[in-house]
Amino acid sequence: MHLKPVIAANWKLNHTPSDARAFLQRFLAQAPKLHERTLIFFPSAITLTTVVDGLKDRPEIWVGVQNVHLEAQGAFTGENSVLMARDVGARVVLVGHSERRHVFGETDAMTTKKMALIAQARLTPMLCVGETLAERESGQTTEVVERQLRAGLSELDDAQIGSIMLAYEPVWAIGTGRTATPEDAGEIHGGLRRALVSRVGEKAAAGIPILYGGSVNRGNASQLLAAPDVDGLLVGGASLDADSWASIVRA
Ligand code: 13P
């Protein structure tokens, strides 16, 4: 099965609501409706409503959040909840992004809990997995990404797993200008697909988009997208500029 590619912009801690309004004006002017792509924006929680409003005439474009708290509500000053995200129109939630894991100390146990919480709220979790440079150089890539995958799926039933998205983001490629080659990405994605097949079977596994992320830009996007089992792209830096993003979504 060939999946409709998912092209996602992770804005991280960039773009104020005013920046987002200007970005969308410029981007939408050059982005006719793309039937053959699913587009997702992950703005900051504060910018989210502005992006939802800016896309009200483009319901085919999805909006998501970069993180949610482990609990759906309560005395957790400073956090954002899955229920709030859903209420303002988010459809997807990033889980276990490498910056959450490595800057904020998010553990596999936390990703387990968040995946279950998000699935119960009937939003789509996008689980991010990826090895550090040291792990890669010591030959642990497969072990690390499969451990992160197992943790993310461990409290989901088969139907819930069938509706997740997965992103392979090697930590050494994020924001560094170093990209996995299409061959490398294809190999890791193939391993992730096999792990999904053994968990939920061939048919469900074939329906789960596996995105690649890590220094994707307009020059390498189409080659990466053409690699086997690469069903989409999760883009950081190169998604911040409207023109660059417009050319990546057409890759
Ligand atoms: P860059 O595209 O800036 O390397 O970031 C990738 C990423 O972390 C997307 O989630």
Residues whose N, C-alpha, C, O or C-beta is under 5 A from the ligand:
A	BS01	13P	N10 A173 I174 G175 T176 G213 G214 S215 V216 L234 V235 G236 G237 A238
